[in-house]
């Protein structure tokens, strides 16, 4: 498998020691997912110690403004919100 270096991604190297059995489970999980050991460990650490993550607008950035037409004040004009949530 080819190794790719991500110099500009902001990733830092973290060296840890784990028991052999845990290492084997992580390697097996990575193979099952067709992922890397690093990705599996990052996901596990993130679920254990979650950060702020992306905001909704950051996650949906590619979709903002992708539709043509519609009112420009849909989310702020009270007349468009009449009956919303009923």
N, CA, C and O atoms as a Maestro MAE file, in Angstrom:
{
 s_m_m2io_version
 :::
 2.0.0
}

f_m_ct {
 s_m_title
 :::
 protein
 m_atom[344] {
  # First column is atom index #
  i_m_mmod_type
  r_m_x_coord
  r_m_y_coord
  r_m_z_coord
  i_m_residue_number
  s_m_chain_name
  s_m_pdb_residue_name
  s_m_pdb_atom_name
  i_m_atomic_number
  :::
  1 25 0.841 -1.171 0.000 1 A "UNK " " N  " 7
  2 3 0.000 0.000 0.000 1 A "UNK " " CA " 6
  3 2 0.889 1.238 0.000 1 A "UNK " " C  " 6
  4 15 1.877 1.304 0.732 1 A "UNK " " O  " 8
  5 25 0.537 2.198 -0.812 2 A "UNK " " N  " 7
  6 3 1.320 3.437 -0.908 2 A "UNK " " CA " 6
  7 2 1.031 4.319 0.295 2 A "UNK " " C  " 6
  8 15 -0.092 4.348 0.800 2 A "UNK " " O  " 8
  9 25 2.030 5.022 0.741 3 A "UNK " " N  " 7
  10 3 1.866 5.948 1.858 3 A "UNK " " CA " 6
  11 2 1.876 7.361 1.314 3 A "UNK " " C  " 6
  12 15 2.736 7.728 0.513 3 A "UNK " " O  " 8
  13 25 0.941 8.126 1.745 4 A "UNK " " N  " 7
  14 3 0.837 9.519 1.310 4 A "UNK " " CA " 6
  15 2 1.162 10.423 2.484 4 A "UNK " " C  " 6
  16 15 0.673 10.210 3.593 4 A "UNK " " O  " 8
  17 25 1.968 11.409 2.245 5 A "UNK " " N  " 7
  18 3 2.319 12.366 3.284 5 A "UNK " " CA " 6
  19 2 1.408 13.574 3.159 5 A "UNK " " C  " 6
  20 15 1.255 14.137 2.076 5 A "UNK " " O  " 8
  21 25 0.810 13.964 4.264 6 A "UNK " " N  " 7
  22 3 -0.079 15.131 4.277 6 A "UNK " " CA " 6
  23 2 0.604 16.244 5.038 6 A "UNK " " C  " 6
  24 15 0.291 16.471 6.206 6 A "UNK " " O  " 8
  25 25 1.502 16.924 4.425 7 A "UNK " " N  " 7
  26 3 2.244 17.973 5.115 7 A "UNK " " CA " 6
  27 2 1.400 19.212 5.383 7 A "UNK " " C  " 6
  28 15 1.588 19.880 6.400 7 A "UNK " " O  " 8
  29 25 0.478 19.524 4.487 8 A "UNK " " N  " 7
  30 3 -0.274 20.760 4.647 8 A "UNK " " CA " 6
  31 2 -1.638 20.537 5.295 8 A "UNK " " C  " 6
  32 15 -2.434 21.473 5.368 8 A "UNK " " O  " 8
  33 25 -1.928 19.335 5.763 9 A "UNK " " N  " 7
  34 3 -3.256 19.051 6.295 9 A "UNK " " CA " 6
  35 2 -3.423 19.435 7.760 9 A "UNK " " C  " 6
  36 15 -4.541 19.407 8.274 9 A "UNK " " O  " 8
  37 25 -2.354 19.789 8.435 10 A "UNK " " N  " 7
  38 3 -2.459 20.148 9.838 10 A "UNK " " CA " 6
  39 2 -2.470 18.949 10.772 10 A "UNK " " C  " 6
  40 15 -2.727 19.108 11.965 10 A "UNK " " O  " 8
  41 25 -2.199 17.761 10.263 11 A "UNK " " N  " 7
  42 3 -2.159 16.577 11.114 11 A "UNK " " CA " 6
  43 2 -0.836 16.511 11.849 11 A "UNK " " C  " 6
  44 15 0.214 16.821 11.285 11 A "UNK " " O  " 8
  45 25 -0.887 16.113 13.094 12 A "UNK " " N  " 7
  46 3 0.300 15.952 13.927 12 A "UNK " " CA " 6
  47 2 0.511 14.470 14.188 12 A "UNK " " C  " 6
  48 15 -0.451 13.703 14.238 12 A "UNK " " O  " 8
  49 25 1.751 14.070 14.352 13 A "UNK " " N  " 7
  50 3 2.075 12.684 14.671 13 A "UNK " " CA " 6
  51 2 1.971 12.474 16.170 13 A "UNK " " C  " 6
  52 15 2.479 13.273 16.957 13 A "UNK " " O  " 8
  53 25 1.307 11.392 16.558 14 A "UNK " " N  " 7
  54 3 1.134 11.037 17.952 14 A "UNK " " CA " 6
  55 2 1.567 9.590 18.103 14 A "UNK " " C  " 6
  56 15 0.969 8.698 17.501 14 A "UNK " " O  " 8
  57 25 2.579 9.352 18.882 15 A "UNK " " N  " 7
  58 3 3.078 7.988 19.098 15 A "UNK " " CA " 6
  59 2 2.503 7.449 20.397 15 A "UNK " " C  " 6
  60 15 2.589 8.095 21.441 15 A "UNK " " O  " 8
  61 25 1.911 6.248 20.325 16 A "UNK " " N  " 7
  62 3 1.352 5.619 21.518 16 A "UNK " " CA " 6
  63 2 1.768 4.155 21.553 16 A "UNK " " C  " 6
  64 15 2.097 3.559 20.528 16 A "UNK " " O  " 8
  65 25 1.746 3.595 22.745 17 A "UNK " " N  " 7
  66 3 2.025 2.170 22.914 17 A "UNK " " CA " 6
  67 2 0.719 1.501 23.323 17 A "UNK " " C  " 6
  68 15 0.028 1.959 24.234 17 A "UNK " " O  " 8
  69 25 0.393 0.409 22.634 18 A "UNK " " N  " 7
  70 3 -0.824 -0.342 22.949 18 A "UNK " " CA " 6
  71 2 -0.467 -1.819 23.061 18 A "UNK " " C  " 6
  72 15 0.529 -2.259 22.487 18 A "UNK " " O  " 8
  73 25 -1.263 -2.583 23.789 19 A "UNK " " N  " 7
  74 3 -1.018 -4.016 23.872 19 A "UNK " " CA " 6
  75 2 -1.144 -4.675 22.489 19 A "UNK " " C  " 6
  76 15 -1.888 -4.198 21.631 19 A "UNK " " O  " 8
  77 25 -0.426 -5.752 22.291 20 A "UNK " " N  " 7
  78 3 -0.414 -6.449 21.001 20 A "UNK " " CA " 6
  79 2 -1.821 -6.841 20.554 20 A "UNK " " C  " 6
  80 15 -2.149 -6.726 19.373 20 A "UNK " " O  " 8
  81 25 -2.653 -7.305 21.489 21 A "UNK " " N  " 7
  82 3 -4.006 -7.721 21.134 21 A "UNK " " CA " 6
  83 2 -4.837 -6.538 20.615 21 A "UNK " " C  " 6
  84 15 -5.596 -6.682 19.657 21 A "UNK " " O  " 8
  85 25 -4.691 -5.391 21.241 22 A "UNK " " N  " 7
  86 3 -5.411 -4.199 20.784 22 A "UNK " " CA " 6
  87 2 -4.912 -3.771 19.411 22 A "UNK " " C  " 6
  88 15 -5.708 -3.419 18.540 22 A "UNK " " O  " 8
  89 25 -3.626 -3.798 19.219 23 A "UNK " " N  " 7
  90 3 -3.055 -3.458 17.926 23 A "UNK " " CA " 6
  91 2 -3.615 -4.365 16.835 23 A "UNK " " C  " 6
  92 15 -3.977 -3.895 15.756 23 A "UNK " " O  " 8
  93 25 -3.686 -5.650 17.115 24 A "UNK " " N  " 7
  94 3 -4.215 -6.603 16.137 24 A "UNK " " CA " 6
  95 2 -5.674 -6.307 15.810 24 A "UNK " " C  " 6
  96 15 -6.086 -6.410 14.654 24 A "UNK " " O  " 8
  97 25 -6.456 -5.940 16.824 25 A "UNK " " N  " 7
  98 3 -7.867 -5.616 16.578 25 A "UNK " " CA " 6
  99 2 -8.011 -4.361 15.728 25 A "UNK " " C  " 6
  100 15 -8.866 -4.300 14.844 25 A "UNK " " O  " 8
  101 25 -7.181 -3.367 15.993 26 A "UNK " " N  " 7
  102 3 -7.243 -2.120 15.217 26 A "UNK " " CA " 6
  103 2 -6.832 -2.376 13.768 26 A "UNK " " C  " 6
  104 15 -7.469 -1.870 12.843 26 A "UNK " " O  " 8
  105 25 -5.774 -3.156 13.570 27 A "UNK " " N  " 7
  106 3 -5.326 -3.479 12.216 27 A "UNK " " CA " 6
  107 2 -6.414 -4.250 11.465 27 A "UNK " " C  " 6
  108 15 -6.679 -3.974 10.295 27 A "UNK " " O  " 8
  109 25 -7.040 -5.213 12.139 28 A "UNK " " N  " 7
  110 3 -8.116 -5.997 11.519 28 A "UNK " " CA " 6
  111 2 -9.296 -5.105 11.153 28 A "UNK " " C  " 6
  112 15 -9.867 -5.241 10.071 28 A "UNK " " O  " 8
  113 25 -9.658 -4.201 12.044 29 A "UNK " " N  " 7
  114 3 -10.756 -3.272 11.777 29 A "UNK " " CA " 6
  115 2 -10.435 -2.380 10.588 29 A "UNK " " C  " 6
  116 15 -11.298 -2.142 9.743 29 A "UNK " " O  " 8
  117 25 -9.218 -1.888 10.514 30 A "UNK " " N  " 7
  118 3 -8.817 -1.035 9.391 30 A "UNK " " CA " 6
  119 2 -8.923 -1.803 8.078 30 A "UNK " " C  " 6
  120 15 -9.401 -1.257 7.084 30 A "UNK " " O  " 8
  121 25 -8.486 -3.059 8.059 31 A "UNK " " N  " 7
  122 3 -8.572 -3.869 6.842 31 A "UNK " " CA " 6
  123 2 -10.027 -4.119 6.464 31 A "UNK " " C  " 6
  124 15 -10.397 -4.040 5.293 31 A "UNK " " O  " 8
  125 25 -10.842 -4.420 7.459 32 A "UNK " " N  " 7
  126 3 -12.265 -4.663 7.198 32 A "UNK " " CA " 6
  127 2 -12.932 -3.438 6.592 32 A "UNK " " C  " 6
  128 15 -13.753 -3.552 5.682 32 A "UNK " " O  " 8
  129 25 -12.577 -2.274 7.099 33 A "UNK " " N  " 7
  130 3 -13.153 -1.017 6.597 33 A "UNK " " CA " 6
  131 2 -12.469 -0.500 5.336 33 A "UNK " " C  " 6
  132 15 -12.908 0.486 4.744 33 A "UNK " " O  " 8
  133 25 -11.384 -1.174 4.925 34 A "UNK " " N  " 7
  134 3 -10.560 -0.699 3.806 34 A "UNK " " CA " 6
  135 2 -10.097 0.726 4.089 34 A "UNK " " C  " 6
  136 15 -10.195 1.620 3.248 34 A "UNK " " O  " 8
  137 25 -9.598 0.896 5.287 35 A "UNK " " N  " 7
  138 3 -9.147 2.182 5.777 35 A "UNK " " CA " 6
  139 2 -7.717 2.026 6.272 35 A "UNK " " C  " 6
  140 15 -7.079 0.997 6.046 35 A "UNK " " O  " 8
  141 25 -7.228 3.041 6.938 36 A "UNK " " N  " 7
  142 3 -5.889 2.974 7.521 36 A "UNK " " CA " 6
  143 2 -6.018 2.852 9.035 36 A "UNK " " C  " 6
  144 15 -7.040 3.216 9.616 36 A "UNK " " O  " 8
  145 25 -4.978 2.340 9.654 37 A "UNK " " N  " 7
  146 3 -4.936 2.267 11.105 37 A "UNK " " CA " 6
  147 2 -5.062 3.680 11.676 37 A "UNK " " C  " 6
  148 15 -5.769 3.892 12.662 37 A "UNK " " O  " 8
  149 25 -4.383 4.636 11.062 38 A "UNK " " N  " 7
  150 3 -4.453 6.022 11.537 38 A "UNK " " CA " 6
  151 2 -5.883 6.544 11.535 38 A "UNK " " C  " 6
  152 15 -6.303 7.203 12.486 38 A "UNK " " O  " 8
  153 25 -6.634 6.256 10.477 39 A "UNK " " N  " 7
  154 3 -8.017 6.735 10.394 39 A "UNK " " CA " 6
  155 2 -8.879 6.088 11.475 39 A "UNK " " C  " 6
  156 15 -9.700 6.761 12.099 39 A "UNK " " O  " 8
  157 25 -8.700 4.795 11.698 40 A "UNK " " N  " 7
  158 3 -9.469 4.105 12.735 40 A "UNK " " CA " 6
  159 2 -9.159 4.700 14.103 40 A "UNK " " C  " 6
  160 15 -10.071 4.939 14.895 40 A "UNK " " O  " 8
  161 25 -7.890 4.938 14.388 41 A "UNK " " N  " 7
  162 3 -7.499 5.509 15.680 41 A "UNK " " CA " 6
  163 2 -8.020 6.939 15.817 41 A "UNK " " C  " 6
  164 15 -8.496 7.319 16.887 41 A "UNK " " O  " 8
  165 25 -7.936 7.740 14.744 42 A "UNK " " N  " 7
  166 3 -8.473 9.115 14.794 42 A "UNK " " CA " 6
  167 2 -9.961 9.097 15.113 42 A "UNK " " C  " 6
  168 15 -10.424 9.874 15.948 42 A "UNK " " O  " 8
  169 25 -10.723 8.210 14.449 43 A "UNK " " N  " 7
  170 3 -12.166 8.130 14.696 43 A "UNK " " CA " 6
  171 2 -12.452 7.720 16.138 43 A "UNK " " C  " 6
  172 15 -13.356 8.264 16.772 43 A "UNK " " O  " 8
  173 25 -11.684 6.760 16.655 44 A "UNK " " N  " 7
  174 3 -11.877 6.314 18.039 44 A "UNK " " CA " 6
  175 2 -11.573 7.440 19.017 44 A "UNK " " C  " 6
  176 15 -12.327 7.661 19.965 44 A "UNK " " O  " 8
  177 25 -10.477 8.149 18.795 45 A "UNK " " N  " 7
  178 3 -10.120 9.257 19.683 45 A "UNK " " CA " 6
  179 2 -11.150 10.372 19.611 45 A "UNK " " C  " 6
  180 15 -11.497 10.969 20.631 45 A "UNK " " O  " 8
  181 25 -11.632 10.652 18.428 46 A "UNK " " N  " 7
  182 3 -12.632 11.717 18.267 46 A "UNK " " CA " 6
  183 2 -13.929 11.351 18.987 46 A "UNK " " C  " 6
  184 15 -14.571 12.218 19.581 46 A "UNK " " O  " 8
  185 25 -14.321 10.080 18.941 47 A "UNK " " N  " 7
  186 3 -15.548 9.682 19.634 47 A "UNK " " CA " 6
  187 2 -15.355 9.702 21.151 47 A "UNK " " C  " 6
  188 15 -16.311 9.922 21.894 47 A "UNK " " O  " 8
  189 25 -14.132 9.475 21.612 48 A "UNK " " N  " 7
  190 3 -13.840 9.479 23.044 48 A "UNK " " CA " 6
  191 2 -13.694 10.902 23.580 48 A "UNK " " C  " 6
  192 15 -14.133 11.204 24.690 48 A "UNK " " O  " 8
  193 25 -13.082 11.762 22.791 49 A "UNK " " N  " 7
  194 3 -12.834 13.143 23.210 49 A "UNK " " CA " 6
  195 2 -13.238 14.087 22.085 49 A "UNK " " C  " 6
  196 15 -12.382 14.683 21.432 49 A "UNK " " O  " 8
  197 25 -14.555 14.225 21.857 50 A "UNK " " N  " 7
  198 3 -15.003 15.038 20.725 50 A "UNK " " CA " 6
  199 2 -14.640 16.510 20.868 50 A "UNK " " C  " 6
  200 15 -14.653 17.074 21.962 50 A "UNK " " O  " 8
  201 25 -14.319 17.102 19.745 51 A "UNK " " N  " 7
  202 3 -14.043 18.536 19.702 51 A "UNK " " CA " 6
  203 2 -15.276 19.264 19.221 51 A "UNK " " C  " 6
  204 15 -16.381 18.723 19.243 51 A "UNK " " O  " 8
  205 25 -15.080 20.476 18.792 52 A "UNK " " N  " 7
  206 3 -16.202 21.258 18.299 52 A "UNK " " CA " 6
  207 2 -16.696 20.751 16.958 52 A "UNK " " C  " 6
  208 15 -17.895 20.798 16.683 52 A "UNK " " O  " 8
  209 25 -15.787 20.266 16.116 53 A "UNK " " N  " 7
  210 3 -16.199 19.768 14.810 53 A "UNK " " CA " 6
  211 2 -16.639 20.894 13.896 53 A "UNK " " C  " 6
  212 15 -16.411 22.070 14.178 53 A "UNK " " O  " 8
  213 25 -17.263 20.521 12.815 54 A "UNK " " N  " 7
  214 3 -17.753 21.489 11.841 54 A "UNK " " CA " 6
  215 2 -19.122 22.010 12.243 54 A "UNK " " C  " 6
  216 15 -19.930 21.279 12.816 54 A "UNK " " O  " 8
  217 25 -19.376 23.255 11.945 55 A "UNK " " N  " 7
  218 3 -20.724 23.773 12.120 55 A "UNK " " CA " 6
  219 2 -21.556 23.268 10.943 55 A "UNK " " C  " 6
  220 15 -21.013 22.773 9.955 55 A "UNK " " O  " 8
  221 25 -22.858 23.395 11.056 56 A "UNK " " N  " 7
  222 3 -23.719 22.957 9.959 56 A "UNK " " CA " 6
  223 2 -23.387 23.697 8.671 56 A "UNK " " C  " 6
  224 15 -23.322 23.090 7.602 56 A "UNK " " O  " 8
  225 25 -23.175 25.011 8.771 57 A "UNK " " N  " 7
  226 3 -22.892 25.789 7.560 57 A "UNK " " CA " 6
  227 2 -21.559 25.389 6.932 57 A "UNK " " C  " 6
  228 15 -21.417 25.427 5.710 57 A "UNK " " O  " 8
  229 25 -20.572 25.001 7.765 58 A "UNK " " N  " 7
  230 3 -19.294 24.539 7.217 58 A "UNK " " CA " 6
  231 2 -19.468 23.194 6.513 58 A "UNK " " C  " 6
  232 15 -18.902 22.970 5.443 58 A "UNK " " O  " 8
  233 25 -20.247 22.309 7.110 59 A "UNK " " N  " 7
  234 3 -20.469 20.995 6.511 59 A "UNK " " CA " 6
  235 2 -21.295 21.097 5.232 59 A "UNK " " C  " 6
  236 15 -21.112 20.296 4.315 59 A "UNK " " O  " 8
  237 25 -22.199 22.068 5.159 60 A "UNK " " N  " 7
  238 3 -23.088 22.209 4.006 60 A "UNK " " CA " 6
  239 2 -22.610 23.267 3.019 60 A "UNK " " C  " 6
  240 15 -23.360 23.666 2.128 60 A "UNK " " O  " 8
  241 25 -21.381 23.720 3.168 61 A "UNK " " N  " 7
  242 3 -20.856 24.810 2.337 61 A "UNK " " CA " 6
  243 2 -21.077 24.579 0.841 61 A "UNK " " C  " 6
  244 15 -21.422 25.511 0.114 61 A "UNK " " O  " 8
  245 25 -20.880 23.349 0.382 62 A "UNK " " N  " 7
  246 3 -21.007 23.076 -1.052 62 A "UNK " " CA " 6
  247 2 -22.446 23.216 -1.557 62 A "UNK " " C  " 6
  248 15 -22.669 23.357 -2.759 62 A "UNK " " O  " 8
  249 25 -23.426 23.177 -0.640 63 A "UNK " " N  " 7
  250 3 -24.819 23.248 -1.053 63 A "UNK " " CA " 6
  251 2 -25.419 24.643 -0.909 63 A "UNK " " C  " 6
  252 15 -26.506 24.901 -1.427 63 A "UNK " " O  " 8
  253 25 -24.736 25.533 -0.222 64 A "UNK " " N  " 7
  254 3 -25.266 26.876 -0.010 64 A "UNK " " CA " 6
  255 2 -25.298 27.615 -1.340 64 A "UNK " " C  " 6
  256 15 -24.281 27.759 -2.018 64 A "UNK " " O  " 8
  257 25 -26.490 28.080 -1.694 65 A "UNK " " N  " 7
  258 3 -26.659 28.819 -2.942 65 A "UNK " " CA " 6
  259 2 -26.704 27.956 -4.182 65 A "UNK " " C  " 6
  260 15 -26.545 28.472 -5.289 65 A "UNK " " O  " 8
  261 25 -26.917 26.646 -4.035 66 A "UNK " " N  " 7
  262 3 -26.881 25.769 -5.205 66 A "UNK " " CA " 6
  263 2 -28.208 25.724 -5.959 66 A "UNK " " C  " 6
  264 15 -28.262 25.196 -7.069 66 A "UNK " " O  " 8
  265 25 -29.275 26.267 -5.381 67 A "UNK " " N  " 7
  266 3 -30.574 26.249 -6.046 67 A "UNK " " CA " 6
  267 2 -30.884 27.601 -6.657 67 A "UNK " " C  " 6
  268 15 -30.559 28.645 -6.092 67 A "UNK " " O  " 8
  269 25 -31.508 27.567 -7.805 68 A "UNK " " N  " 7
  270 3 -31.943 28.801 -8.461 68 A "UNK " " CA " 6
  271 2 -33.387 29.083 -8.069 68 A "UNK " " C  " 6
  272 15 -34.192 28.164 -7.918 68 A "UNK " " O  " 8
  273 25 -33.698 30.341 -7.908 69 A "UNK " " N  " 7
  274 3 -35.066 30.732 -7.593 69 A "UNK " " CA " 6
  275 2 -35.349 30.645 -6.105 69 A "UNK " " C  " 6
  276 15 -34.458 30.360 -5.306 69 A "UNK " " O  " 8
  277 25 -36.588 30.892 -5.747 70 A "UNK " " N  " 7
  278 3 -36.979 30.869 -4.344 70 A "UNK " " CA " 6
  279 2 -36.740 32.216 -3.708 70 A "UNK " " C  " 6
  280 15 -35.914 32.997 -4.181 70 A "UNK " " O  " 8
  281 25 -37.464 32.493 -2.628 71 A "UNK " " N  " 7
  282 3 -37.307 33.784 -1.958 71 A "UNK " " CA " 6
  283 2 -35.967 33.884 -1.248 71 A "UNK " " C  " 6
  284 15 -35.514 32.917 -0.635 71 A "UNK " " O  " 8
  285 25 -35.345 35.018 -1.325 72 A "UNK " " N  " 7
  286 3 -34.057 35.238 -0.683 72 A "UNK " " CA " 6
  287 2 -34.148 35.393 0.820 72 A "UNK " " C  " 6
  288 15 -33.146 35.283 1.527 72 A "UNK " " O  " 8
  289 25 -35.368 35.652 1.315 73 A "UNK " " N  " 7
  290 3 -35.546 35.858 2.757 73 A "UNK " " CA " 6
  291 2 -36.376 34.736 3.382 73 A "UNK " " C  " 6
  292 15 -37.110 34.972 4.342 73 A "UNK " " O  " 8
  293 25 -36.269 33.535 2.854 74 A "UNK " " N  " 7
  294 3 -37.099 32.416 3.282 74 A "UNK " " CA " 6
  295 2 -36.996 32.135 4.776 74 A "UNK " " C  " 6
  296 15 -38.003 31.828 5.414 74 A "UNK " " O  " 8
  297 25 -35.818 32.232 5.333 75 A "UNK " " N  " 7
  298 3 -35.656 31.875 6.749 75 A "UNK " " CA " 6
  299 2 -35.882 33.035 7.709 75 A "UNK " " C  " 6
  300 15 -35.907 32.824 8.922 75 A "UNK " " O  " 8
  301 25 -36.046 34.234 7.211 76 A "UNK " " N  " 7
  302 3 -36.169 35.388 8.099 76 A "UNK " " CA " 6
  303 2 -37.479 36.139 7.982 76 A "UNK " " C  " 6
  304 15 -37.855 36.844 8.919 76 A "UNK " " O  " 8
  305 25 -38.184 36.021 6.882 77 A "UNK " " N  " 7
  306 3 -39.420 36.760 6.688 77 A "UNK " " CA " 6
  307 2 -40.574 36.011 7.346 77 A "UNK " " C  " 6
  308 15 -40.852 34.868 6.984 77 A "UNK " " O  " 8
  309 25 -41.256 36.643 8.315 78 A "UNK " " N  " 7
  310 3 -42.341 35.974 9.043 78 A "UNK " " CA " 6
  311 2 -43.445 35.417 8.148 78 A "UNK " " C  " 6
  312 15 -44.064 34.411 8.494 78 A "UNK " " O  " 8
  313 25 -43.704 36.050 7.009 79 A "UNK " " N  " 7
  314 3 -44.779 35.548 6.159 79 A "UNK " " CA " 6
  315 2 -44.455 34.163 5.599 79 A "UNK " " C  " 6
  316 15 -45.366 33.388 5.308 79 A "UNK " " O  " 8
  317 25 -43.170 33.842 5.444 80 A "UNK " " N  " 7
  318 3 -42.787 32.513 4.955 80 A "UNK " " CA " 6
  319 2 -42.825 31.475 6.069 80 A "UNK " " C  " 6
  320 15 -42.882 30.275 5.799 80 A "UNK " " O  " 8
  321 25 -42.793 31.933 7.326 81 A "UNK " " N  " 7
  322 3 -42.755 31.028 8.468 81 A "UNK " " CA " 6
  323 2 -44.129 30.719 9.033 81 A "UNK " " C  " 6
  324 15 -44.241 29.932 9.972 81 A "UNK " " O  " 8
  325 25 -45.189 31.327 8.478 82 A "UNK " " N  " 7
  326 3 -46.553 31.119 8.966 82 A "UNK " " CA " 6
  327 2 -46.898 29.633 8.845 82 A "UNK " " C  " 6
  328 15 -46.807 29.049 7.765 82 A "UNK " " O  " 8
  329 25 -47.294 29.033 9.970 83 A "UNK " " N  " 7
  330 3 -47.673 27.627 9.998 83 A "UNK " " CA " 6
  331 2 -46.511 26.663 10.079 83 A "UNK " " C  " 6
  332 15 -46.724 25.451 10.092 83 A "UNK " " O  " 8
  333 25 -45.279 27.165 10.135 84 A "UNK " " N  " 7
  334 3 -44.097 26.292 10.219 84 A "UNK " " CA " 6
  335 2 -44.069 25.573 11.568 84 A "UNK " " C  " 6
  336 15 -44.268 26.194 12.612 84 A "UNK " " O  " 8
  337 25 -43.828 24.304 11.541 85 A "UNK " " N  " 7
  338 3 -43.717 23.523 12.768 85 A "UNK " " CA " 6
  339 2 -45.029 22.991 13.304 85 A "UNK " " C  " 6
  340 15 -45.074 22.455 14.411 85 A "UNK " " O  " 8
  341 25 -46.078 23.128 12.551 86 A "UNK " " N  " 7
  342 3 -47.399 22.612 13.019 86 A "UNK " " CA " 6
  343 2 -47.650 21.258 12.432 86 A "UNK " " C  " 6
  344 15 -48.691 20.656 12.695 86 A "UNK " " O  " 8
  :::
 }
 m_bond[343] {
  # First column is bond index #
  i_m_from
  i_m_to
  i_m_order
  :::
  1 1 2 1
  2 2 3 1
  3 3 4 2
  4 3 5 1
  5 5 6 1
  6 6 7 1
  7 7 8 2
  8 7 9 1
  9 9 10 1
  10 10 11 1
  11 11 12 2
  12 11 13 1
  13 13 14 1
  14 14 15 1
  15 15 16 2
  16 15 17 1
  17 17 18 1
  18 18 19 1
  19 19 20 2
  20 19 21 1
  21 21 22 1
  22 22 23 1
  23 23 24 2
  24 23 25 1
  25 25 26 1
  26 26 27 1
  27 27 28 2
  28 27 29 1
  29 29 30 1
  30 30 31 1
  31 31 32 2
  32 31 33 1
  33 33 34 1
  34 34 35 1
  35 35 36 2
  36 35 37 1
  37 37 38 1
  38 38 39 1
  39 39 40 2
  40 39 41 1
  41 41 42 1
  42 42 43 1
  43 43 44 2
  44 43 45 1
  45 45 46 1
  46 46 47 1
  47 47 48 2
  48 47 49 1
  49 49 50 1
  50 50 51 1
  51 51 52 2
  52 51 53 1
  53 53 54 1
  54 54 55 1
  55 55 56 2
  56 55 57 1
  57 57 58 1
  58 58 59 1
  59 59 60 2
  60 59 61 1
  61 61 62 1
  62 62 63 1
  63 63 64 2
  64 63 65 1
  65 65 66 1
  66 66 67 1
  67 67 68 2
  68 67 69 1
  69 69 70 1
  70 70 71 1
  71 71 72 2
  72 71 73 1
  73 73 74 1
  74 74 75 1
  75 75 76 2
  76 75 77 1
  77 77 78 1
  78 78 79 1
  79 79 80 2
  80 79 81 1
  81 81 82 1
  82 82 83 1
  83 83 84 2
  84 83 85 1
  85 85 86 1
  86 86 87 1
  87 87 88 2
  88 87 89 1
  89 89 90 1
  90 90 91 1
  91 91 92 2
  92 91 93 1
  93 93 94 1
  94 94 95 1
  95 95 96 2
  96 95 97 1
  97 97 98 1
  98 98 99 1
  99 99 100 2
  100 99 101 1
  101 101 102 1
  102 102 103 1
  103 103 104 2
  104 103 105 1
  105 105 106 1
  106 106 107 1
  107 107 108 2
  108 107 109 1
  109 109 110 1
  110 110 111 1
  111 111 112 2
  112 111 113 1
  113 113 114 1
  114 114 115 1
  115 115 116 2
  116 115 117 1
  117 117 118 1
  118 118 119 1
  119 119 120 2
  120 119 121 1
  121 121 122 1
  122 122 123 1
  123 123 124 2
  124 123 125 1
  125 125 126 1
  126 126 127 1
  127 127 128 2
  128 127 129 1
  129 129 130 1
  130 130 131 1
  131 131 132 2
  132 131 133 1
  133 133 134 1
  134 134 135 1
  135 135 136 2
  136 135 137 1
  137 137 138 1
  138 138 139 1
  139 139 140 2
  140 139 141 1
  141 141 142 1
  142 142 143 1
  143 143 144 2
  144 143 145 1
  145 145 146 1
  146 146 147 1
  147 147 148 2
  148 147 149 1
  149 149 150 1
  150 150 151 1
  151 151 152 2
  152 151 153 1
  153 153 154 1
  154 154 155 1
  155 155 156 2
  156 155 157 1
  157 157 158 1
  158 158 159 1
  159 159 160 2
  160 159 161 1
  161 161 162 1
  162 162 163 1
  163 163 164 2
  164 163 165 1
  165 165 166 1
  166 166 167 1
  167 167 168 2
  168 167 169 1
  169 169 170 1
  170 170 171 1
  171 171 172 2
  172 171 173 1
  173 173 174 1
  174 174 175 1
  175 175 176 2
  176 175 177 1
  177 177 178 1
  178 178 179 1
  179 179 180 2
  180 179 181 1
  181 181 182 1
  182 182 183 1
  183 183 184 2
  184 183 185 1
  185 185 186 1
  186 186 187 1
  187 187 188 2
  188 187 189 1
  189 189 190 1
  190 190 191 1
  191 191 192 2
  192 191 193 1
  193 193 194 1
  194 194 195 1
  195 195 196 2
  196 195 197 1
  197 197 198 1
  198 198 199 1
  199 199 200 2
  200 199 201 1
  201 201 202 1
  202 202 203 1
  203 203 204 2
  204 203 205 1
  205 205 206 1
  206 206 207 1
  207 207 208 2
  208 207 209 1
  209 209 210 1
  210 210 211 1
  211 211 212 2
  212 211 213 1
  213 213 214 1
  214 214 215 1
  215 215 216 2
  216 215 217 1
  217 217 218 1
  218 218 219 1
  219 219 220 2
  220 219 221 1
  221 221 222 1
  222 222 223 1
  223 223 224 2
  224 223 225 1
  225 225 226 1
  226 226 227 1
  227 227 228 2
  228 227 229 1
  229 229 230 1
  230 230 231 1
  231 231 232 2
  232 231 233 1
  233 233 234 1
  234 234 235 1
  235 235 236 2
  236 235 237 1
  237 237 238 1
  238 238 239 1
  239 239 240 2
  240 239 241 1
  241 241 242 1
  242 242 243 1
  243 243 244 2
  244 243 245 1
  245 245 246 1
  246 246 247 1
  247 247 248 2
  248 247 249 1
  249 249 250 1
  250 250 251 1
  251 251 252 2
  252 251 253 1
  253 253 254 1
  254 254 255 1
  255 255 256 2
  256 255 257 1
  257 257 258 1
  258 258 259 1
  259 259 260 2
  260 259 261 1
  261 261 262 1
  262 262 263 1
  263 263 264 2
  264 263 265 1
  265 265 266 1
  266 266 267 1
  267 267 268 2
  268 267 269 1
  269 269 270 1
  270 270 271 1
  271 271 272 2
  272 271 273 1
  273 273 274 1
  274 274 275 1
  275 275 276 2
  276 275 277 1
  277 277 278 1
  278 278 279 1
  279 279 280 2
  280 279 281 1
  281 281 282 1
  282 282 283 1
  283 283 284 2
  284 283 285 1
  285 285 286 1
  286 286 287 1
  287 287 288 2
  288 287 289 1
  289 289 290 1
  290 290 291 1
  291 291 292 2
  292 291 293 1
  293 293 294 1
  294 294 295 1
  295 295 296 2
  296 295 297 1
  297 297 298 1
  298 298 299 1
  299 299 300 2
  300 299 301 1
  301 301 302 1
  302 302 303 1
  303 303 304 2
  304 303 305 1
  305 305 306 1
  306 306 307 1
  307 307 308 2
  308 307 309 1
  309 309 310 1
  310 310 311 1
  311 311 312 2
  312 311 313 1
  313 313 314 1
  314 314 315 1
  315 315 316 2
  316 315 317 1
  317 317 318 1
  318 318 319 1
  319 319 320 2
  320 319 321 1
  321 321 322 1
  322 322 323 1
  323 323 324 2
  324 323 325 1
  325 325 326 1
  326 326 327 1
  327 327 328 2
  328 327 329 1
  329 329 330 1
  330 330 331 1
  331 331 332 2
  332 331 333 1
  333 333 334 1
  334 334 335 1
  335 335 336 2
  336 335 337 1
  337 337 338 1
  338 338 339 1
  339 339 340 2
  340 339 341 1
  341 341 342 1
  342 342 343 1
  343 343 344 2
  :::
 }
}
